[in-house]
Amino acid sequence: MSRNSQACSSALRKPALSLADSTELRVLLSVMYLLIEHIRQECENDNPDWSSQKETFRTELAYPVHNEEPFAHLLFIMVTKFCSGHSPHFPMKKVLLLLWKVLLFTLGGFEELQRMKEKKRSELGLPPLPEDSIQVVNNMKATAPPPYGLEIREQQKRGRRSRRDSLDLYNEKDPFKSEENLGAEEDENEDAEGMMDTESEVQERDLISQSFVGLKTNTEKLTFAKGLPWAPKVREKDIENFLEMSRNKFIGFTLGHDTDTLVGLPRPIHESVKTLKQHKYISIADLQIKKEEELQKCPMSLGEEDVEETPSECLYRAMLFNIPQYMIALLKLLLAAAPTSKAKTDSINILADVLPEEMPITVLQSMKLGIDVNRHKEIIGKSASALLLLLLKHFKLNHIYQFEYVSQHLVFANCIPLILKFFNQNIMSYICAKNSIPVLDFPSCVVRELPELTAESLETGDNNQFCWRNLFSCINLLRLLNKLTKWKHSRTIMLVVFKSAPILKRALKVRQAMMQLYVLRLLKLQTKYLGRQWRKSNMKTMSAIYQMVRHRMNDDWAYGNDLDARPWDFQTEECTLRGSIENFNNRRYEKNLDWEFAPVDNCLQSVVGQSLELPEDFHYTYELWLEREVFSKPIQWEELLQYS
């Protein structure tokens, strides 16, 4: 009740923009949204009447025709104009939803993206992926405690007493334990309990899993899978680092990037290298970076790159020079829709398409508007997070430097602290929010007779135990944060500086396997920087990371001895990456005629026969130009014949 009242009062303080300011535009956007979504659904269902026309529809939306822009780029322009204040009446919820569905249709969803990735690996001669990531996540079980009744919590407490007794013995012997650390230990037990459940706890957890997150579990017999869920991976750089240390230790010199010569090394090192090579993973990005380095070194011998005209390539080319503005605009919308954001006079108004012309005068109308405002913000957060993640994944598959360019501008626009701000709230309350009125949702409000709405029915809301929309947004933001920080030590340090560990630990209370997986991945990135005492106080979180997150061989994430964790490298990392991105964009998209290796046309007939664009007022001074440039100057025919 209070939350809806706050949302309503916050909306009333906004400038005088209402539904009447965007009636025609909302109708057009709604028609386009329904059309594209219907075509997309029919194509996904393999309807033969629509599948034959799928590529035609996709081509019309994705590829520019007659120097026009891709449709998704036009929607990005609308978002930028709204955030810049030039068009504050634009209905941003409908624009973002339409943009998200257009990207899903033209670029492809996550399942199609996986098929495209497998196809591209096959074309590049790379081995197939070791497993399907989504399938592995779906088979995982959540490990954090369920938000259930007091009776279950009492059973959990009785089951924890015996375990806490054994932990207390360790705490007494540990000279580094203090009262503060003991308090942190208790918080850790509350946040990540359930990993060593008793039989009664397992049964209750499985029943809740079926109703809360739809996980299929066996309540009769608890079985544990042998081994870890993920196949380990090794990078080429990891093998090089291992051989470098081994050669320095046993031989006294190194061989650079040579990973085949093992002369002088003992037998166990040979076996270790063999094991590492068995699990070596070469990504598409690695080959793209290597090819880009070759093109930069040998532009003349390798010639011009043959770029495939994919929908992602066309969209990136259209967006290239305005990507910083587009990313800032999307993050502004995400910030305005965050539940922790407070209404400010200088913030953008995202409620132009939700506020009625006449303000509510009764309690029932105020409650209805408050619920609608919160639902409006949730939809904006869902669509903005989904389209950002989809955009990054497709750009990464198309070319790694396209992904890095967008990622770097997101980081420059403070995307990392924004996502942490989003999670710095009562996350369970956000996941279980009930900001929807089922009888007023489309198409129920059209095909059914509306019942009488009362304050009690609005307060009750729907009967779902959680909100899929908010859970979807949280997972998207966590995946986005993982993509921005993976293998980027300077950005990982930002997570540590912004004290993200306690914020992320609170998110483990949500019992959903995929969400917990991406939270644990982010915690794994930071463990080497959080210190020994933090690792000792959060051993259950460390155990969960070991059980659920993929392992990288030779990755001492639990000890903090990484050679890449040198503080003096952080300042140059982003600068080096930015230089590589600029070289890539200049080479592929900015054709500079003054380039050192640009081809020169030496044919006289070709040069003279070129059509030049003349200014509009040239015909007024044409005779004067002839007199000054042609008739009044002598022609050296001998020199002209020599050059011809």
Phi, psi and omega in degrees: 000311182292323180295318178293324178294320177296319179296319180294314180294326177294322180293326182290339180277356182284164177300165187282074173237135184221186180299331183293342183280350185219034185297306183295320181294322179294323178295315179297315180295322179294319178297315179295321179297311181296323180295310182293319181293323178294316178298318181296317180294318180295322179291322178293330179276008178057042175287118184298333180290335182254329183298327180292335180262001185299311182294328177295313178297317182295320180297319181295328181271326190267325186259133178289133180241132179056048177063020175274166181268153170301147185300322179298325179293325177296324177290325174298322178296320177298319179297317180294318179296324179293313182290335178279352178092000181284332180223071184290349181273356180300134177281094189293330179299314181288326178295315180293319178298317179295319178298317179299315182290326177295318177295320177299321184281317185279318181272323182114148178280189185292323178293316177294325177297321178295319178294321178296322179294317179295321179295318181292323177297322179294319179295327180274000179078021179268151178294157179295163180295142183295330179201166175271115187298318181297320180294321179295318180295320180295334180275350180284156175251142176292151186242346183274162184289149181279150176279075187243193188287175183292328182297317179292321179297324177296320177296322179294320180296319178296325180286341182270344187298317181295324180289324181292329178299316179292326178291326180296326177298320178292321181296325180292326182277343184277114182288345183271353182286135175235176179297324179295319181290325177296323176296320177295325178296320179294320177298321179296320179296324179286325184284323189237024179288164181104355180282338179234059188288149168283173184297320180293322179295322180296318180297314179296319182295321180293320178297319179291323180298321181294324182272332187268315182236003175073025180279136179270115182229164179257114183274350182274320184220129180270121179238144180248134178289141179281130180086178181270155186290338185249146171283132181293153180233153178223134175272160175300324179295325179295319178294319178297318179295320179296316180291327178297315178294320181294318180293321177297326183282317188260334184247318180104002175209167183242167181239025177069232184269012180286119179247008182255327183281119181239022182294133177089354181264146182291168184300316179301327178293322177300315181293324179294317179296322178298317179294319179297318181291332178294331182253015180292134181241121177253119182270165176296325180297323179299316179292323179294319178295318179296319179293322179295321177298320179293321179294325178288326182281322186234069183290331183280314185287324181277342178074195182276141183287140177270104184263126179285134182276080176267163176303324178295320180294317179296320180292318180295319179297322179288326184273346196312307189281353180239012181302318178303317179294322181294318181293320178297320180296316179296320179291329175296318178294320179295321178293318180294332180269354181295138181292340180271356181281142178256149181292127178234156182291331183266000180279159181285152182262106180264009184254020182295331182255025176228337181281131178284167179293322178249130183289151182296146181239348179246166179295320180297317178295322178294318178296317180297317179293320179298318177296319181293323179295314179296319177296321179300315179294322180296320180292321178296316178297320179297310184290321180294316180293321182293316182288329175296315179295317180296320180296316180295318182294320180288321178294325179294321178290323181290310172197136186298327182284337170293317176298316182293327180295313178294318181298318182295323178288330173295318179294318179297331180271016176065042178291324183296307177295333178294316179294320177295324176296324179297322182272351180277066181207180173286092190293328178293322177295323179290319180293324183266014181296146180237070182256051176211149178243101189304323184289342179263355179283152176281136007262009183301323182291346182256317187269349182240160177278127184287129175283173179284125181269135177234169179297326180292318180292324177292323180291327180288317179069207180279173184264003180290144180282344181209168181252110180299327181299313181288324176296320177298318179296317181297317180295319178298317181293322177294319177294322177297317179294323176297318181293326181287330187255349184295126181062017177242098186290327179295323179284329174297322176297327176298322176299321180290317182296320180277009176054056183278343185301309178294329178294316181289326179296324178294331179290343178291348178292339178283119185274075176220125192299314183294319180295317179295325179299313183287333173294315181294327176297318179293323177291324179297323179300329189263346191302325181291343181256349185275347175098160183294322183293322177295320180294323178292326182278351184229049184292329180289325174295320177298320178294320178296321177298317181296324184279329192248339187258145179298143181259142172251121181300141183069012178266103182270058182297334184272358185238337176079034180248027184290131179292334181282355184270040179272127187295333183283351178273343187293325184288329183269345185298309181292324179295318178296316178296320180296321177297319178295322179294317180295321177297320179295312181295321179294320182290319188269326191243335182253091181282098182272120181291339179269014180297146185300324184256019179291138180293148182244134179270113182259003181275124182295317181296322180292319181292314181292328183279359179290141178271126181252142177278118181261149178297160184295328183269013184293322184293342177288328183246022184297315181295321178296322179294318178299317181295319185280320188262341186242299188288325185276356181247131179288148181256123177273090185294327181297316180293322180296321179292327179296317181286334180283000000 
